[in-house]
Amino acid sequence: MVRVMFERALDAAFRRLIRNGSLRIIWPDGHRTEYGGGAGAQPAAQFALRSRAAVKRMLLHPELATGELYMDGGLVPTGCGIFDVVDVLKLNTASVPALSFPILNSRRLIGWTRRRLDQFNPARRARQNVAHHYDLSDSLYRLFLDADRQYSCAYFPTGEETLEEAQNAKKHHIAAKLLLTRPRLRVLDIGCGWGGLALTLARDYGAVVTGITLSEEQLAVARNRAAEAGLGDRVSFELMDYRMVSGPFDRIVSVGMFEHVGVVHYRTFFNVLARALARDGVALLHTIGRRGPPDATNPWITKYIFPGGYTPALSEIMPPIERSGLAVTDLEVLRRHYALTLRAWRERFESHRDEIAAMFDERFCRMWEFYLIGAERSFSREELENFQIQLAYAGADLPLTRDYMADAAAPRSRARTPVSAA
């Protein structure tokens, strides 16, 4: 009787949820149910729930259980791939309130009330969270990132660029917004990754760059790259929390790091920027964000991919900027650029799947497939996008129009060759 109740409740939830495309579920006893537009409706997907326990978990914890069941074999795509399953689900959770699942409303309320605790990232915890994702293996990231190992949203001026071209364009787009108009400007790169942006700013623009990271793996690679490039006199990398930064710096840039700060630390973050930035300086924040109101982080992402991570709404970013004394001097929303970036990463991951499975295991591959696909479709179907926010003190001598950004970036992004990440 309990089994029937869970199955009926999940069936009712899917009937309310799936309004676009079509989804077919094969239940543990073998019978099948169609949802959505029926035969011929696109996108279409089908999956099997292999056990009664899988049905119960899908009903009670849908946001967490969908990924876990795929990782563990309790949810099996049939006649399609996991991409198709995620695509149908993302399409419908974007257009129909996800509260079609009866338990999900209370789960999201719990997530909302817990989010400040989940995103409490003092220095020690922040370092542990970074290690969870970025210290996995340098060999893993070599297989699916571009040659320069840029692990953030690329910039596709036409949408037809290769990943290498788009990541190169992203670096020069950022450099243009930093107004690197004279040599030996002091630049701070917060969350420098494997060092590609710092090396580009030093090599192509004559900047003197300090990059900081909490990842020991990234630090070792970045330092080695600086030495090999002969840029040791202009680029240095340190294992340092952003809260330890002093200054002053003429320019500050942070790419793909703000997602790990945590909403409870936003005021501290922007106060650090204000303290470290010269009065005539320019800063640029490049971060994933959401176009809607504040929300809680998906629990599967928090548990398996980015503990302590959060993608903010603009309404959460602007107040601490205002209190810091800095002013927003330019804001660009990169809408589909991250979807294109993630598609390239996913395709490269799939092409090296056997190698990655040998390095880790099949469950790890399924976890990363679900992560890359879910993120890609969230940028295509749901609320995620990318913000580039230029900051300066009031009265900073910036150009009257933003034409200088395109003028400065375009020739370099076409002509320069990325620094090797070997």
Summary of the structure (lengths in Angstrom):
residues: 422
radius of gyration: 22.6
end to end distance: 59.9
largest distance: 74.8
contacts: 1422
relative contact order: 0.13
helix: 52%
strand: 18%
